[in-house]
Amino acid sequence: MATVQQLSDEFADIQKKLQDVIEARQRLDAQYSENKAVQKEFATLDADANIYKLIGPTLIKQDKDEATMNVNKRLDFIEKEIKRIEGQIKDFSETSEKKKAEIMQIQMEQQGQAQPT
């Protein structure tokens, strides 16, 4: 049978992992917002507008259709990543709650054993 300390360590590890995936979700949200803004900006441009892509220290001219397609692909990828991360958040949250309940159960059992009858 696991001790309260072992379960507490496992709980802390799960909480750390949960925090990491929440931070990843926040980064994805920021990337999504940026790319949505770029997508909206592209929609207002003329078909012959000049678009430049920063590659290293150099600006490279890019076709509007190609640039739009790249932003759309990036948005699709980010949306899929957000769904995947949300699944991880749900799993870690459920695991965390189970571990917490397990710790509480053991503590209650220990308190019950410690009290005289």
Salt bridges, closest charged atoms under 4 A:
GLU10 OE1 - LYS99 NZ 2.61
ASP13 OD2 - LYS17 NZ 3.35
ASP20 OD1 - LYS16 NZ 2.83
ASP29 OD1 - ARG25 NH1 2.21
GLU81 OE1 - ARG84 NH2 2.84
GLU86 OE2 - ARG25 NH2 2.58
GLU94 OE2 - LYS90 NZ 3.38
GLU102 OE1 - LYS99 NZ 3.93
